Amino acid sequence: MSSRRCIWIVLDSCGIGAAPDASLYGEPDAMSNTIVHVAEAVGGLAVPNLERLGLGRIDDVPGVSKAAAIGAYGTMVERSAGKDTTNGHLEFVGVVLSEPMPTYPNGFPPGIIEPFERYVGKPVLANKPASGTVVIEEYGELHMQTGRPIVYTSADSVFQVAAHEAVVPIATLYDWCAYARSILTGRHAVGRVIARPFVGEPGGFVRTDRRRDFSLHFGDTALNAVERAGYPVVGIGKIGDIYGGSGVTTSIHTHDNDDAMRIIAEQMQVVHEGLIYANLVDFDAKYGHRNDPVGFARAIEAFDRLLGPLLAAMQPQDLLIVTADHGCDPTVPGTDHTRERVPVLAWHMRMTSPVDLGVRSTFADVGATVANFFGVDQPPVGVSFLDSLQLHR
């Protein structure tokens, strides 16, 4: 193979059925099936391109045919503890977390909050688990009056800081979060510190696209191996933030899913070999956490419409992988991520018949496949499914 290019797209939160250990995470997780439930909410999905890749063969997804598939399809079960973006993305590239990262159902302790407040120069607001959209409506007006940062968490291992862009300059918010990252170590080493800027007036606050994630580093990954081999690794959306820039040669932030797909298409015009790796976050941020199954379904359909031109633009030696990092079923009680199996779909333009990839025992099989595709060192966990794709025939 003279050149290698892989386009890898993570549909954030698009799980497809409760994981075998979902009951350990609570009853909502055991009931979850994000893709099937959002399809049921609209009477069936219209997704001819995902149908072509094999989505309908993974589960009985209303509106999605099994017969049309010509891609490789399967599911993956997460081996790591937890159900967060960080866990899923780390496992993709070969890092399995045996212990869950810390969570704070009662808010953050004084040993964390007090030094953070000293650094900021003001007491925080909230300091509790909360929905990001709800917490800014609850505390946004007081924040605008006082400049006090809104600090909150969720069921995931996150320390989130919300601030109005007209009250706290974006650079200051990022600085606050960088400081929080520096003190959230040891037993308080949360997976991510997230800057959550917002705009608007009371009753109409809106989070902006200048969110930034400050993630833990977990050593060498499949991305580092691809980078060391001299290939560009283009991270689109929050990919660069998730990995703290490690193994990512170019990081491009996005406004929304449509913007991410536009940037993928642009990068395919200029990056002729290497890895183009994108996270599409709207499914999670706009619909899953907000219990909006109809919006979620329409977002999947919108992605599918933009997937068609991407498939048409692929070259003979390109490989496409589409997967997800966890679930966030908007039809079950609560607003948190759900512990689910995730779909894995793979395609190249010479495929003419479906390939069953089965149930993969770890998300790391994707990273192992990507490493195999680029001919670089395999991650310590994961089994490549590249040979099943018959890409070299």
Secondary structure, DSSP 8 states (H G I E B T S, - for coil): ----EEEEEEETT---SB-TTGGGG-HHHHT--HHHHHHHHTTS---HHHHHHTHHHHS--TT--STT--SEEEEE---SSS-SHHHHHHHHTT---SS-----TT---HHHHHHHHHHHTS--EEEEE--HHHHHHHHHHHHHHH---EEEE-SSSEEEEEEETTTS-HHHHHHHHHHHHHH--GGG--SEEEEEEEES-TT--EE-S--EEEE---S--HHHHHHHTT--EEEETTHHHHTTTTT-SEEE--SSHHHHHHHHHHHHHH--SEEEEEEE-HIIIIIITTT-HHHHHHHHHHHHHHHHHHHHH--TTEEEEEE-S-B--TTSSSSS-B-B-EEEEEE-TT--S-EEEEEES-THHHHHHHHHHHT----SS----GGGGTTT-
